[in-house]
């Protein structure tokens, strides 16, 4: 299935052969592709227009992809931009570092193009507004699925698309334990490359985003393999 004609992907990759391979395959799949070799170029393009996905290499000539991910997550206009990291660094510690920096997914080189396209499609889909869900509010924490917005007293929280979906899942099941396997099924839609360590990293990032408002304590780790959102902990 081809992408919608309006779906734009920013590719930041300094290897010319890989960059061209990505351009050909993403374009063939129906995406509008913008190619960059350096972080400076990427920042210029991000300021100039909206994208549905950024695909970043870790090792770039001027700055690291990690630094670019962090700066994307700090900017209000791009903090919800889905990000996939592409890198030859394939240790678990590298993957965790990429996810903790704010990436939604992490793919090690060499990779199959079929898997990459599947991940692109999944990450973009997870970032779409959910118009079928009602606004939720718990202990002053407000989540609006249609707007992809989480706020406290009018202040919007800087959540990535994955963190938003995690919180949405928790807020729909107040005071119920949710197993990591359930979170993989719902938030990542049974994607086979998602493991429980990835879930833990994103939950940790969600807690960090909630911490300035004191809401990180609402999400408790439950012995036996899961998490629970408990409004009763809001004032503890």
C-alpha positions, -999 to +999 in steps of 0.1 A: +000+000+000+014+034-009+016+064+014-007+093+012+007+118-013+010+145+014+032+124+037+066+140+038+098+123+051+130+141+061+161+119+056+193+130+073+221+107+061+257+115+051+263+083+032+254+091-004+246+055-015+223+049+015+207+083+010+199+075-026+186+041-017+163+056+008+151+082-017+143+056-043+124+033-020+105+059+000+095+077-032+084+045-048+063+038-017+046+072-022+063+095+002+076+129-005+113+128+004+137+156+014+173+146+017+200+162+039+236+154+045+242+175+076+224+186+107+225+222+097+206+214+065+181+193+085+174+222+109+168+246+079+143+222+064+125+216+096+121+254+101+109+258+065+082+231+064+062+204+082+072+167+080+054+135+090+086+117+098+123+123+103+148+096+096+182+103+111+216+088+110+235+088+143+270+097+130+268+130+109+296+153+098+287+184+118+267+171+148+254+138+160+219+125+152+213+122+190+218+160+193+194+166+165+168+143+181+171+162+214+168+196+197+137+184+177+121+174+210+128+208+226+111+228+199+073+233+202+068+231+164+086+197+161+083+180+195+056+156+182+075+148+150+080+110+147+117+100+145+134+069+134+172+065+140+192+046+114+227+037+125+255+011+124+256+013+162+238-019+171+245-025+208+216-025+231+231+004+250+231+024+217+195+016+210+185+026+245+205+059+242+187+067+210+152+060+224+160+079+256+171+109+235+136+109+221+135+087+190+103+067+184+121+038+167+157+026+161+169+005+132+205-008+129+224-010+096+224-031+075+186-033+073+161-047+049+141-021+029+109-040+035+114-038+073+123-001+071+092+007+050+070-013+075+084+007+104+080+040+086+043+032+079+038+021+116+055+051+131+036+076+110+003+058+117+009+059+155+014+097+153-021+103+137-048+119+158-074+094+172-107+111+165-127+082+179-116+088+215-130+113+239-111+138+259-098+124+292-090+142+324-075+127+355-064+146+386-060+178+365-041+161+337-060+166+304-055+144+272-072+153+239-068+125+214-081+145+184-056+173+190-027+150+201-024+173+231-017+167+268-020+197+291-020+208+327-039+241+335-035+252+299+002+243+297+010+217+270+033+189+279+061+181+254+053+144+246+065+125+216+039+105+196+049+073+214+048+089+249+013+103+240+000+068+231+014+053+262-003+079+284-035+075+265-034+038+272-028+044+309-055+070+312-081+047+296-074+020+322-071+039+355-061+018+385-056-013+363-023-030+358-012-031+322+013-058+312+043-048+290+030-072+265-004-054+264+014-021+259+034-036+230+001-049+215-017-015+218+009+012+215+032-006+190+004-027+174+022-060+178+053-049+160+077-079+163+109-057+168+095-041+200+107-057+232+100-050+269+132-030+273+119-006+247+086-002+266+106+006+298+126+033+281+095+051+267+077+048+301+108+064+317+107+093+291+070+097+298+076+100+335+104+126+328+079+147+308+053+145+335+078+152+364+078+191+362+041+190+370+043+162+397+024+137+376+053+112+372+043+096+405+009+086+390+026+059+369+037+031+392+057+000+383+039-032+393+057-063+403+050-090+378+057-072+345+035-041+342+025-006+350-005+012+365-018+047+365-032+056+400-048+090+404-047+085+442-010+090+440-013+125+426-010+142+460+015+118+475 
